[in-house]
Amino acid sequence: MTRRGLAHWARQPGQFLANQAFSVMMLIMFAYFLGGGMAVEGGGDYVDFLVPGMLVLTMAFGLESTMVELTSDINRGILDRFRSMPIAPSAVLVGRSLLDMLNSVVGLLVLTAAGWLVGWRWHAGAAEVLAALGLLLLLRFAMLWIGVYLALVAGRPELVQTVQILVWPLGFLSSAFVSPDTMPGWVGALAEWNPMSATAGAVRELFGNPAWSGGSWAAQHPAPLAVLWPLVLLATFVPLALRRFARLGA
């Protein structure tokens, strides 16, 4: 199943390349167009604050590609053909997940290189950098299974595009771009407990970059939440997605 997706990339590289270019353009826009008006709590370079947040936000980008391809397979009857074969029911979804994770690894490398070019630097050892990248991919894996479940529920590509719009408020309602302390009370509280804020705070600490320092438990302990949130989401949505997949055509 993973090789099937790689063959699609080779034949139609446009979508793959567009996803990588979009993240780089977002980084350039916030670093150069808006970054001059941003201040970092406690001082520090805004680019050093921004790039880890952009790396987190990138984990939410591109999910619609996986979701659209999955729903397209449903509507064309391809999934029914796969389900009639003597393979594990999870093989289709796990193969699709592995393909998406390969895409995410490439996206992280591209955006990390772009961040380096705009002046971002990490101030930590190799172990901390690898741990930060691991947390980013863990978040992506959890969000991917949310997307798989929603795609199976939606069933049609046009509905998936609507669901993808929800990624934007989730991403902006976090500490990816600014500290939650600068937001109105209840909005800031939601941003503090956002799973993306937890990962952003944890990777900033691991990279040695400036971070926001609120008074809540979530602000003081981002690393445990950066592990706990994805595990909770995986424990919830992996069984739901597999159960929904097993019921297709029933």
N, C-alpha and C positions, 0 to 999 in steps of 0.2 A: 504493500500500500504506500509506503514511503517512496519507493522507487517510482511508482506511478506519478506521484506529485512532483518529483524531481524532473521527470520527463516533461511534465507540463511546463515547468519553469524554463527548461531548455528550449521548448518550442515557442513559448509566449513569455519572454522575459520582461515585457513592458510593465506589468503590474508589480513585479518584484522590484524593479529598479525605481518605479514611482514611489513605492513605500519608503525606500531608503532616502530618496531625494526629499520627500516631504518632511521627514524628521530633521534633516539638515537645514532646510529652509526655515522651519520653526525656530531652531536654535539661533540662526543668524538674525531672524526678525527680533527675537527677544533680547539677544545680546547687544545688537547694534542700534535697533530702532527704539526700543523701550528701556534698555538697560541703563541708559544715562539718567533716567528719572527714578531709579530704584535704589533704595538704601538697605544695607544688610544690618540686622540687629547686632550690636556689639562691634561693628566695623567689619572690614574685609571687602574683598573684591566681589561684585555681584556675579560675575561670570563663574567664579568658584562656587557660589551658592546655586546658580542657575543650572549648570551642566548636570549635577546629580539629579536634580528635579526633572530635567528633560529626559535623562536616561530612564527614570521611573515612568514618565508619561509615555515614552516610546513603548513600554510594555503593554500599553492599552491601544496603541496604534496598530492598524493592520489586521485586527481581529475580524473585521468584516470580510476580508478575503477568504479566510478559512470558513466563515459562516456561509458566505454566498456559494462557495464551491460545494459545501456539504448539502445545502438546500437544492442546488442545481442537480446534484446526483440523485437526490430524492425524487425530484420532479421528472427526471428522465428515466427513472426506473433502474438506474445503475446499482443503487443500494439494494434493491430487491434481488438483483442478480447475485451480488456479493453474499447476501444473507442465505441464498440457496446453496452456496458452496460449502464444502466441509472444512470450514475455518472457524476459529474462535469468534464469537459474536463481538468481542472487544477489539478484534484486529483492525477493523476499518477505522474506528475512532482513535485507537492508539497510534496507528500509522499516520493518520492526519495530524495528531498531536505532535509526533516526532518531527514531521515536516515543518510544522509551525515553529517548533523550538529551534530548528536549524535556521529558519528565517530570522528568528529573534537574536540568535547568536551573531549572525551577520550584521543585523541592525545595530546591536550594541557596539560591535567593532567599528562600524562606519561612524556612528555618532561619537564614540570615544575619540576617534581620529579627528573628527570635525571640531570637537571641544578642545583638543590639544592645539589645533590651528588657530582658534580664536582666543587662546591665552589661558585656558583652564589647565591646572596642574593638580595632581594628587600629592599628598604629603605623608605617605604611609608606605609600609613594606609590601612585598609581593603577596604575602599571606592575607593581609587586610584587603588588598585590591581584589584578589580572587574571591574572598568571602563576600565582598560587596557585589561582585558580578553574580555570584551564586544566589544572593537574596533577590536580585533583579529577575533572574530567570525563574526562581521559585514563584515570585509574584505573577510573572507571565504565564506560567503553567497553570496556576489557579484561575486566572482570568480567562485563559483559553477554554477551560472546562465549563465555565459559566457561559461563554460564547457558544460552545458546542451544544449545551442543553437548550439555550434560547433558540438556536438555529433549528434544532429538532422540533421544538414546540412551534416555532413560526412556520416552518415547512415551505416557505416561498421566499425567493431572493429579495423581492420588493419589501417584504416585511422586515427582513434582516437589516436593510438600510435604515429603517426607522429606529430599530433597536440600537444601532451603532451610534445614533445621535446622543444617546444617554451617556456615552463615554466622556463626552466633553464636559458636562457639569461635574461628573465624578472626578475628572482630572483637574479642573480648575478649582474645585472645592477641596483643595489639599494644600500642602506646603510646597508644591512643586515650584511655584514662582515667587510667592511671598510668604511671610510668617502668618500663621493663623491669628496671632495677636493683633494684627492690623485689621482684622475683619470684625464686623458687628458680633455681639456676644454669642447668640445661639449659632450663627453661621461659623464663627471661629471654633466653637465646641465641636460641631460636626466635622470641620476640617481637621481638628486635632486627632480625632478617632478614625479618620479615613484610612483604610489599609494602605493607600498610596502615600499618605503622609508618614506612616510608620516606616515604610521602606525608604522613603526619601531621607528621613532623619537618620536611619541606621546607616545608609550608604555614605551620607555626608560625614558621619563620625568615622567610618572606616577609611574613607579617603583623606580624612584630616582637613575637610573643607568647613567653612563657616556654616553653622546650623542655627535654627531658631530655638530659643530656650524658654518655653512657657512653664507655668507652675503646675500643670496637670500631670497625672501619672503617665499619660500617653506621651507627653513631651519629654519627660525625664527618662523614659524606658522605651525608646523606639525599637531597639534591637529585638527584645522578646516579642513585641507585637509584630515585627516584620516577619517573624517565623510563625507565630501563632495564627495570624489572620489568614495567610495562604493555606495552612493546614486545615483550618476550619472550613474554608471555602471548598477545598478539595474533598474533604470528608462529606460535604453536603452535595456538591454538584456532580462528582464522578458517579456515585450510585444513581442519581437522578437521570443523568445522561445515558448510562448503560441500560437502565430500565426503560427509558423512553425509546431508545434504539431497538430494544428487543420487542417492543410493542408495535413497531412500524409494520403496517400491512396486516396486523392481526384483526 
